[in-house]
Amino acid sequence: MPQPATVFTLGHSPDPDDAFMFYAMAENKIDLRGYRFDHILQDIQTLNERATRGELHISAVSIHALAYVLDKYALLPSGASMGDGYGPLLVTLPKESGENAPAAAGSDHASIRRWLAGRTIAVPGRMTSAFLALRLFLEDTECDFHVVPFDRIFDAVRHGNADAGLLIHEGQLTYAAEGFSAVVDLGVWWKAATGLPLPLGGNVVRKDIDRPVRRELAQILADSIDYGLQHRADAVAHSMPLARGLDVPLADKFIGMYVNDFTRDYGATGRRAVHTFLSAASEAGLIPAPVDLEFVD
């Protein structure tokens, strides 16, 4: 058994779905088995970068980033964020000139790619899964990418610094109210192309932690997710300070999109989705050679 007050650094995004997942751990609602956790809230791009340096014991990371950190981290079997028929959105402002609007491309992906050629897209980070999915969607289309914090994507497009913006987090639900139009939903595109959910994020634990401890940490996270799902109203209320303008019903909807059965356990479908996503990226030359995923049993 671990000694009391063994402290682990735990990084996750300042978002309602992550807050929901870690609610029971943050509020000591479950048995933490003598461990303590230092919750570090940072945007996912920053967490991805920190993971490449092995800085945190446990961290949320983009699935894209796994290709660069599997020498240091193993995937925990719970905590996945999957877009099952929905996902990151590419949006733009409606144009007065119809012939220039991406809406003129309709649902024809080839036409959308032609419209995007040579344009600037605001993206929330080059190691995010949203960015990797966008690159796969674009195929060989050449675009300029302007990296900005995820919560500044709308402003980047409004101010003319980008022609389109790639949305993650709550922007996927608020874009219309913000005056934007969707160009393509990458989760819809991926589901149609593969029949699989789009794997966006996961939680990892450092491999230099003893295996028995890693297994205990995996169980604590699973217990935390289960507790949140079983005490949903309390967990949603805990998440609201990070909901960035969402009301309770909309925050609950967003949480439901990314805390679900795949979050409790990847399962065979979730694991296949991760392999398929990273294999496609490797074949396209967007990440290093195919990766050998290691899950904590």
URRA-V529399 format. One record per residue. N is the residue number from 1. SS is DSSP state (@ for helix, = for strand, . for the rest). Layout:
N SS
N SS
This chain:
1 .
2 .
3 .
4 .
5 .
6 =
7 =
8 =
9 =
10 =
11 =
12 =
13 .
14 .
15 .
16 @
17 @
18 @
19 @
20 @
21 @
22 .
23 @
24 @
25 @
26 @
27 .
28 .
29 .
30 .
31 .
32 .
33 .
34 .
35 =
36 =
37 =
38 =
39 =
40 =
41 =
42 .
43 .
44 @
45 @
46 @
47 @
48 @
49 @
50 @
51 @
52 @
53 .
54 .
55 .
56 .
57 .
58 =
59 =
60 =
61 =
62 =
63 @
64 @
65 @
66 @
67 @
68 @
69 @
70 .
71 .
72 .
73 =
74 =
75 =
76 .
77 .
78 .
79 .
80 .
81 =
82 =
83 =
84 .
85 .
86 .
87 .
88 .
89 =
90 =
91 =
92 =
93 =
94 .
95 .
96 .
97 .
98 @
99 @
100 @
101 .
102 @
103 @
104 @
105 @
106 .
107 .
108 .
109 @
110 @
111 @
112 @
113 @
114 @
115 @
116 @
117 .
118 .
119 .
120 =
121 =
122 =
123 =
124 .
125 .
126 .
127 .
128 .
129 @
130 @
131 @
132 @
133 @
134 @
135 @
136 @
137 @
138 @
139 .
140 .
141 .
142 .
143 .
144 =
145 =
146 =
147 =
148 .
149 .
150 @
151 @
152 @
153 @
154 @
155 @
156 @
157 @
158 @
159 .
160 .
161 .
162 .
163 .
164 =
165 =
166 =
167 =
168 .
169 .
170 .
171 @
172 @
173 @
174 @
175 .
176 .
177 .
178 .
179 .
180 =
181 =
182 =
183 =
184 =
185 =
186 @
187 @
188 @
189 @
190 @
191 @
192 @
193 @
194 @
195 .
196 .
197 .
198 =
199 =
200 =
201 =
202 =
203 =
204 =
205 =
206 =
207 .
208 .
209 .
210 .
211 @
212 @
213 @
214 @
215 @
216 @
217 @
218 @
219 @
220 @
221 @
222 @
223 @
224 @
225 @
226 @
227 @
228 @
229 @
230 @
231 .
232 @
233 @
234 @
235 @
236 @
237 @
238 @
239 @
240 @
241 @
242 @
243 .
244 .
245 .
246 .
247 .
248 @
249 @
250 @
251 @
252 @
253 @
254 @
255 @
256 @
257 @
258 @
259 .
260 .
261 @
262 @
263 @
264 @
265 .
266 .
267 @
268 @
269 @
270 @
271 @
272 @
273 @
274 @
275 @
276 @
277 @
278 @
279 @
280 @
281 @
282 @
283 @
284 .
285 .
286 .
287 .
288 .
289 .
290 .
291 .
292 .
293 .
294 .
295 =
296 .
297 .
